[in-house]
């Protein structure tokens, strides 16, 4: 069960690494514009905000990777902390921006969190 939990944590980290790339580097290109639904002008105007958001997603990914590579007793609480952060960010994003964030961000992190806790 620990291996499955770690795989899910890794997938959540990879997802947030993808969010970093999408929001920091691809926001004004096709992938970012498809995600946001913005036209070129709006994407240009919001690029700095998206890059800032992408940086925070990168911090979440880095924290999850840290939790995976750190030996216990450090690794477990780090994984739990960053998974809880992702769940909270996903719930907040779903409530304030777009409901699909609940399924794309919060749900995978909640599953990884549940397995991480159950494997302990």
WOKA-V264506 format. One record per backbone hydrogen bond with DSSP energy under -0.5 kcal/mol. NH is the residue of the N-H (numbers start at 1). CO is the residue of the C=O. Records with the same first field share a line. If there is no record, write none. Layout:
BEGIN
NH=CO  CO
END
This chain:
BEGIN
5=1
6=2
7=3
8=4
9=5
10=6
11=7
12=8
13=9
14=10
15=11
16=12
17=13
18=14
19=15
20=16
21=17
22=18
23=19
24=20
25=21
26=21  22
29=26
32=26
33=29
34=30
35=31
36=32
37=33
43=39
44=40
45=41
46=42
47=43  44
50=46
51=47
52=48
53=49
54=50
55=51
56=52
57=53
58=54
59=55
60=56
61=57
62=58
63=59
64=60
65=61
66=62
67=63
68=64
69=65
70=66
74=71
75=71
77=73
78=74
79=75
80=76
81=77
82=78
83=79
84=80
85=81
86=82
87=83
88=84
89=85
90=86
91=87
92=88
93=89
94=90
95=91
96=92
97=93
98=93
101=98
102=99
103=99  100
104=100
105=101
106=101
107=102
109=105
110=106
111=107
112=108
113=109
114=110
115=111
116=112
117=113
118=114
119=115
120=116  117
END
